[in-house]
Amino acid sequence: MMPTRLIPRLDVKGKNLIKGIHLEGLRVIGDPQAFARKYYEDGADELLYVDVVASLYGRNSLHDIVRRTAQDVFVPLTVTGGLRSVDDVREMLRAGADKVGINTAATKRPELIREVARKFGSQCMVLSIEAKRTSAGKWEAFTDNGREPTGLDVVEWAQRGVELGAGEILLTSVDHEGTREGFDTDLIAAVASVVPVPVIASGGMGQPHDIANAVRDGHASAIAMADILHYGRATLADIRAAARDANLDVRNP
């Protein structure tokens, strides 16, 4: 098994790093590049940039931020938000991204997943899913920061996305996001059990030891975290230590 990856998540609106609860009520945290540099120096395995208003405006505005970040951060960068075509993906990769996450455009035209995977490789194509629980053991995929329902069952959509060529799933629990109450391990496990690709668990990390639940119970391959790092409630070193205490394999920075 590969080591569990620790991935700081940076939600960006305009030029600001922001954070919300349930993907809403966004508060400005600071300069995303400064935070990205700090997390890189602290030993992050990858970085995740999310343009939170991209779907609203129909475009991704992170090119300049990604370009500058890629000059002094040397871990993989995944960028998601507002990418709607192979050309959009190409431009983001040219700016310095290593992988792209696609949510809204994929739900509207699933064939885009196949097109991106064929052009740039499955390892580049991350299917981003915003999940809301609808009943016991059932979740619906949403877009636009958890505001727009798609009618798609999350587990079925994840399976289809991988069949079309997605090499990774970014799975965000809208219900848990920003709550500090821990991950939705049932959701993570439901998806991880039916797809043969890595699942990045996002939404709800409150304490360093929450990583153990997501990996052991949910079978996540990677953990995306924001609030716990941005507000200084724990460092990547703290989270790495908690993972080792739980006998999880994590990379030495």
C-alpha positions as CSV (number, residue, x, y, z in Angstrom):
1,M,0.0,0.0,0.0
2,M,1.1,3.5,-0.7
3,P,1.5,5.9,2.3
4,T,-1.5,8.0,3.2
5,R,-1.1,11.4,1.7
6,L,-1.6,14.6,3.7
7,I,-3.1,17.3,1.4
8,P,-3.8,20.9,2.6
9,R,-6.9,22.2,0.9
10,L,-6.9,25.9,-0.1
11,D,-10.3,27.2,-1.1
12,V,-9.8,30.5,-3.0
13,K,-12.2,33.3,-3.8
14,G,-10.5,36.0,-6.0
15,K,-7.1,36.5,-4.5
16,N,-8.0,35.4,-1.0
17,L,-7.8,32.1,0.9
18,I,-11.2,31.6,2.5
19,K,-13.0,29.0,4.7
20,G,-16.6,28.3,5.4
21,I,-18.9,25.8,7.1
22,H,-20.9,23.4,4.8
23,L,-19.1,25.3,2.0
24,E,-21.0,28.5,3.0
25,G,-20.4,31.6,5.2
26,L,-17.0,32.1,3.7
27,R,-14.4,34.0,5.8
28,V,-11.2,35.5,4.5
29,I,-8.1,33.7,6.0
30,G,-5.2,35.4,4.0
31,D,-2.9,35.0,1.1
32,P,-3.2,31.6,-0.5
33,Q,0.3,31.6,-1.8
34,A,1.8,32.3,1.7
35,F,-0.2,29.4,3.1
36,A,0.8,27.1,0.3
37,R,4.4,27.9,0.8
38,K,4.1,27.2,4.5
39,Y,2.4,23.9,4.1
40,Y,5.0,22.9,1.5
41,E,7.8,23.7,3.9
42,D,5.9,21.8,6.6
43,G,6.0,18.6,4.6
44,A,2.7,18.5,2.7
45,D,2.5,15.6,0.2
46,E,0.4,17.5,-2.2
47,L,-1.6,20.8,-2.4
48,L,-5.2,21.2,-3.4
49,Y,-6.5,24.5,-4.8
50,V,-10.3,25.0,-5.1
51,D,-11.8,28.0,-6.9
52,V,-15.0,28.3,-4.9
53,V,-16.7,30.8,-7.2
54,A,-15.6,29.4,-10.5
55,S,-18.9,27.7,-11.3
56,L,-20.7,30.9,-10.6
57,Y,-18.7,32.8,-13.1
58,G,-18.1,29.9,-15.5
59,R,-14.4,30.1,-15.4
60,N,-11.4,29.3,-13.2
61,S,-9.4,32.3,-12.0
62,L,-6.5,30.5,-10.4
63,H,-4.0,30.5,-13.2
64,D,-1.9,33.3,-11.8
65,I,-1.9,31.9,-8.3
66,V,-1.1,28.4,-9.6
67,R,1.7,29.8,-11.8
68,R,3.3,31.6,-8.9
69,T,2.9,28.7,-6.5
70,A,4.4,26.3,-8.9
71,Q,7.6,28.4,-9.0
72,D,8.5,27.7,-5.4
73,V,6.4,24.7,-4.3
74,F,7.6,21.3,-5.5
75,V,4.8,18.9,-4.6
76,P,1.9,17.9,-6.9
77,L,-0.8,20.6,-7.3
78,T,-4.4,19.6,-7.9
79,V,-6.7,22.4,-9.1
80,T,-10.4,22.3,-9.3
81,G,-13.3,24.7,-10.0
82,G,-14.7,25.9,-13.3
83,L,-12.8,23.6,-15.6
84,R,-15.2,22.8,-18.4
85,S,-13.2,21.5,-21.4
86,V,-10.0,19.9,-22.5
87,D,-8.7,23.3,-23.4
88,D,-9.4,24.6,-19.9
89,V,-7.5,21.6,-18.5
90,R,-4.6,22.2,-20.9
91,E,-4.3,25.8,-19.8
92,M,-4.3,24.9,-16.1
93,L,-1.6,22.3,-16.6
94,R,0.5,24.8,-18.5
95,A,0.1,27.1,-15.5
96,G,1.7,24.5,-13.3
97,A,-1.1,22.2,-12.1
98,D,-0.3,18.4,-12.0
99,K,-3.9,17.2,-11.8
100,V,-7.3,18.8,-12.3
101,G,-10.5,18.2,-10.5
102,I,-13.8,18.4,-12.4
103,N,-17.2,18.4,-10.8
104,T,-20.0,20.5,-12.4
105,A,-18.9,20.0,-16.1
106,A,-18.6,16.3,-15.6
107,T,-22.1,16.0,-14.1
108,K,-23.5,17.8,-17.1
109,R,-21.4,15.9,-19.7
110,P,-19.7,12.8,-18.3
111,E,-17.9,12.2,-21.5
112,L,-15.5,15.0,-20.5
113,I,-13.9,12.7,-18.0
114,R,-13.0,10.3,-20.8
115,E,-11.7,13.1,-23.0
116,V,-9.4,14.5,-20.3
117,A,-8.2,11.1,-19.3
118,R,-7.4,10.1,-22.9
119,K,-5.6,13.4,-23.6
120,F,-3.6,13.8,-20.4
121,G,-3.8,10.4,-18.6
122,S,-6.1,9.1,-15.9
123,Q,-3.6,10.2,-13.2
124,C,-4.4,13.8,-14.2
125,M,-8.2,13.4,-14.1
126,V,-9.7,13.8,-10.6
127,L,-13.4,13.5,-10.3
128,S,-14.6,16.0,-7.6
129,I,-17.8,15.0,-5.8
130,E,-19.6,17.1,-3.3
131,A,-21.8,14.7,-1.3
132,K,-24.9,15.3,0.8
133,R,-26.6,12.6,2.8
134,T,-30.2,12.0,1.7
135,S,-31.0,8.9,3.9
136,A,-29.2,6.1,5.7
137,G,-26.4,4.9,3.4
138,K,-27.4,7.2,0.5
139,W,-25.8,10.4,-0.7
140,E,-26.5,12.8,-3.6
141,A,-23.9,14.6,-5.6
142,F,-24.1,18.4,-5.6
143,T,-22.4,21.2,-7.5
144,D,-21.8,24.9,-6.8
145,N,-20.4,24.5,-3.2
146,G,-23.2,22.1,-2.3
147,R,-26.0,24.3,-3.5
148,E,-27.2,22.6,-6.7
149,P,-28.5,19.0,-6.7
150,T,-27.6,16.8,-9.6
151,G,-29.9,13.8,-8.9
152,L,-26.9,11.6,-9.1
153,D,-26.3,8.9,-6.5
154,V,-22.7,9.5,-5.2
155,V,-21.6,5.9,-5.1
156,E,-23.0,5.2,-8.6
157,W,-21.5,8.4,-9.9
158,A,-18.1,7.6,-8.5
159,Q,-18.2,4.2,-10.2
160,R,-19.2,5.7,-13.5
161,G,-16.5,8.4,-13.3
162,V,-13.8,5.8,-12.8
163,E,-15.2,3.7,-15.7
164,L,-14.9,6.8,-17.9
165,G,-11.3,7.3,-16.8
166,A,-11.0,9.2,-13.6
167,G,-7.8,8.2,-11.8
168,E,-8.8,9.6,-8.4
169,I,-11.9,10.7,-6.5
170,L,-11.9,13.9,-4.4
171,L,-14.8,13.2,-2.0
172,T,-16.1,16.2,0.0
173,S,-18.8,15.7,2.6
174,V,-20.9,18.9,2.5
175,D,-22.6,17.8,5.7
176,H,-19.3,17.6,7.6
177,E,-17.3,20.3,5.9
178,G,-16.1,23.0,8.3
179,T,-17.8,21.4,11.3
180,R,-14.7,20.0,13.0
181,E,-16.8,16.9,13.9
182,G,-14.7,14.3,12.0
183,F,-15.1,12.7,8.6
184,D,-18.2,10.9,7.3
185,T,-16.5,7.5,7.3
186,D,-19.7,5.8,6.1
187,L,-19.5,8.0,2.9
188,I,-15.8,7.4,2.4
189,A,-16.2,3.6,2.8
190,A,-19.2,3.4,0.5
191,V,-17.2,5.0,-2.3
192,A,-13.8,3.5,-1.6
193,S,-15.4,0.0,-1.5
194,V,-16.6,0.2,-5.2
195,V,-13.7,2.1,-7.0
196,P,-10.2,0.8,-7.6
197,V,-8.7,4.3,-7.5
198,P,-7.5,6.5,-4.6
199,V,-10.2,8.4,-2.6
200,I,-9.2,11.7,-1.1
201,A,-11.4,12.3,1.9
202,S,-12.4,16.0,2.5
203,G,-14.7,17.6,5.0
204,G,-14.8,17.6,8.8
205,M,-11.3,17.1,10.2
206,G,-11.4,18.4,13.7
207,Q,-8.5,16.7,15.5
208,P,-5.3,15.0,14.3
209,H,-6.6,11.6,15.3
210,D,-9.5,11.9,12.9
211,I,-7.2,10.8,10.2
212,A,-7.2,7.3,11.6
213,N,-11.0,7.0,11.3
214,A,-10.9,8.1,7.7
215,V,-8.2,5.7,6.7
216,R,-9.0,2.7,8.8
217,D,-12.8,2.8,8.7
218,G,-13.3,4.7,5.5
219,H,-10.3,3.3,3.6
220,A,-9.3,6.7,2.3
221,S,-6.0,6.9,0.4
222,A,-5.5,10.6,1.2
223,I,-6.8,13.3,3.6
224,A,-7.6,16.8,2.5
225,M,-7.7,19.3,5.3
226,A,-8.3,23.0,5.7
227,D,-9.8,24.5,8.9
228,I,-7.5,22.5,11.2
229,L,-4.4,23.9,9.5
230,H,-5.6,27.4,8.5
231,Y,-6.6,28.3,12.1
232,G,-3.5,26.7,13.6
233,R,-5.3,24.1,15.6
234,A,-2.8,21.5,14.5
235,T,0.3,21.3,12.2
236,L,1.1,18.8,9.6
237,A,3.7,17.4,12.0
238,D,0.9,16.9,14.6
239,I,-1.2,15.1,12.1
240,R,1.6,12.9,10.8
241,A,2.4,12.0,14.4
242,A,-1.2,11.0,15.1
243,A,-1.2,8.9,11.9
244,R,1.9,7.1,13.1
245,D,0.4,6.6,16.5
246,A,-2.5,4.8,14.8
247,N,0.1,2.7,12.8
248,L,-0.7,4.4,9.5
249,D,2.0,4.6,6.9
250,V,2.8,8.3,6.1
251,R,5.7,9.8,4.3
252,N,8.7,11.3,6.1
253,P,8.9,15.0,5.0
